[in-house]
Amino acid sequence: MADRIDMDDVLNDDRRAALTGPAMALLIEADHYGVQIRVEDGRPILSGKLPPEAGETHFLQRLGECRRAVTIAADSLALGWKLEWSADGASCRVLAPARPSDYRNEISSGQRGGSGRRPASWVDTEGKPVPAGTTCRSCRGHLWWREAVRPQGWRCRACHPPTGAVPVMEVSTAEADLSAAA
């Protein structure tokens, strides 16, 4: 088992470096593959099934080489850190959570990453993205889809639109939509 990273020892400069380096590129690549990297007890956990193309690109090997930085980047995103890109996409700046005391309270109460925020895709073949008001962490969208037969997990419709190759089931988590259905 991989060594645990003590997240209490991680400095803001470590978070900024992880979010602007190869670790962030690996998190984006993981999202492209439809998997999620989350942090549990200071260890990176990969959830979802990697497609064959991930093996061809040596994704897991590269992930292992950057394990500490990937763990810090994934933890930072879950805590509300953000990247703000310039209009031309050539540069970005790292934004720490607006009120650090808020995310510390979320951590102590077990609500890492804030309530109602989900990644653009995640593995959950049973439930729907609830509670009402759940938003995509990437685009703040409220419309989610998954395969109608043999579901592979939920995806944000804006970030990961369906290809039309298979029938899909869509769910809106906008509060107004859910209250109307009740």
C-alpha positions in Angstrom: 0.0 0.0 0.0 1.3 3.5 -0.9 2.5 5.7 1.9 0.0 8.2 3.3 0.5 11.9 2.7 -0.1 14.0 5.7 -2.4 16.6 4.1 -2.0 18.9 7.2 1.6 19.4 6.2 0.7 20.6 2.7 1.3 24.3 2.2 -0.6 26.6 -0.1 2.5 26.9 -2.3 2.4 23.1 -2.6 -1.2 23.3 -3.7 -0.5 26.0 -6.2 2.4 24.0 -7.7 0.3 20.8 -7.9 -2.6 22.7 -9.6 -0.4 24.3 -12.3 1.9 21.4 -13.1 1.8 17.9 -14.5 -0.5 16.6 -11.7 -3.3 18.8 -12.9 -2.8 17.6 -16.5 -3.1 14.0 -15.1 -6.4 14.9 -13.3 -7.7 16.3 -16.6 -6.6 13.2 -18.4 -8.3 11.0 -15.7 -11.5 13.0 -16.3 -11.1 12.4 -20.1 -11.0 8.7 -19.4 -14.1 8.9 -17.3 -12.5 8.1 -13.9 -12.1 10.1 -10.8 -9.2 10.6 -8.5 -10.2 11.3 -4.9 -8.2 11.4 -1.7 -8.9 9.2 1.3 -6.8 9.3 4.4 -3.9 11.0 2.4 -3.9 8.4 -0.4 -5.1 8.9 -4.0 -8.0 6.6 -4.9 -8.8 5.9 -8.5 -12.5 5.2 -9.1 -13.9 3.9 -12.3 -12.6 1.7 -15.1 -9.9 2.9 -17.3 -10.3 2.3 -21.0 -7.6 0.4 -23.0 -6.2 3.6 -24.4 -5.1 4.6 -20.9 -2.7 1.6 -20.9 -1.3 2.7 -24.3 -0.4 6.1 -22.8 1.1 4.7 -19.7 -1.4 6.7 -17.6 -1.0 4.6 -14.4 2.8 4.8 -14.6 2.7 8.5 -15.0 0.2 8.8 -12.2 2.5 6.8 -9.9 5.4 9.0 -10.8 3.5 12.1 -9.7 1.5 10.5 -6.9 2.2 13.2 -4.2 1.4 16.1 -6.5 -1.7 14.4 -7.9 -2.9 13.7 -4.4 -2.4 17.4 -3.4 -4.1 18.6 -6.6 -7.1 16.3 -6.1 -7.4 17.3 -2.5 -7.1 21.0 -3.4 -9.9 20.8 -5.9 -12.1 19.0 -3.4 -11.4 21.8 -0.9 -12.6 24.4 -3.4 -9.4 25.6 -5.0 -9.9 26.7 -8.6 -8.0 27.6 -11.7 -9.1 30.8 -13.5 -7.9 30.8 -17.1 -7.2 34.0 -19.2 -9.6 34.7 -22.1 -7.1 33.3 -24.6 -6.4 30.2 -22.5 -2.7 30.9 -22.5 -2.3 31.4 -18.8 -4.1 30.7 -15.5 -4.1 31.7 -11.9 -4.8 29.6 -8.9 -7.6 30.8 -6.6 -7.7 29.6 -3.0 -11.2 29.0 -1.4 -12.8 32.4 -0.6 -13.2 31.6 3.1 -10.7 29.0 4.3 -12.5 28.7 7.6 -15.5 27.4 5.7 -13.7 24.5 4.1 -11.9 23.6 7.4 -15.4 23.3 8.9 -16.5 21.1 6.0 -13.5 18.8 6.6 -14.2 18.4 10.3 -17.9 17.6 9.6 -17.0 15.1 6.8 -18.4 17.3 3.9 -15.2 17.5 1.9 -15.5 19.7 -1.2 -18.7 21.4 -0.1 -22.3 20.1 -0.4 -23.9 19.5 -3.7 -20.7 19.7 -5.8 -19.8 16.7 -8.0 -17.1 16.2 -10.6 -18.1 16.3 -14.2 -18.2 12.5 -14.2 -18.2 9.8 -11.6 -19.0 6.1 -11.2 -22.4 5.5 -9.6 -24.4 2.9 -11.4 -27.2 2.8 -8.8 -28.3 6.3 -7.7 -29.0 9.7 -9.2 -27.0 12.9 -8.6 -28.9 14.2 -5.6 -29.7 16.1 -3.5 -31.5 18.9 -5.3 -29.2 21.6 -6.3 -26.2 19.3 -7.1 -24.0 21.1 -9.5 -21.1 20.1 -11.7 -17.8 21.1 -10.1 -16.4 22.1 -13.6 -19.2 24.1 -15.2 -21.9 24.4 -12.4 -24.4 22.6 -14.7 -27.4 20.7 -13.3 -28.1 18.3 -16.2 -26.7 14.7 -15.8 -26.9 11.6 -18.0 -25.9 8.0 -18.0 -26.4 5.0 -20.2 -30.0 3.6 -20.0 -28.7 0.0 -20.3 -25.6 -1.1 -18.4 -24.9 2.3 -16.9 -21.2 3.2 -16.5 -21.7 6.3 -14.3 -23.1 9.8 -14.3 -21.7 12.6 -16.5 -22.4 16.3 -16.8 -24.2 16.9 -20.0 -22.4 20.1 -20.7 -18.9 18.8 -20.0 -19.4 15.2 -21.4 -22.3 15.3 -23.9 -23.6 11.9 -24.9 -22.5 10.7 -28.4 -25.9 9.3 -29.4 -24.5 5.8 -29.8 -26.6 4.4 -26.9 -29.9 5.4 -25.3 -29.4 7.6 -22.2 -31.2 8.6 -19.1 -31.1 12.3 -18.1 -31.7 13.8 -14.7 -31.9 17.5 -13.8 -30.8 18.5 -10.3 -31.9 22.1 -10.6 -33.9 22.8 -7.5 -36.9 24.2 -9.5 -37.0 21.0 -11.6 -37.0 18.7 -8.6 -39.6 20.6 -6.6 -42.0 20.6 -9.6 -41.7 16.8 -9.8 -42.6 16.4 -6.1 
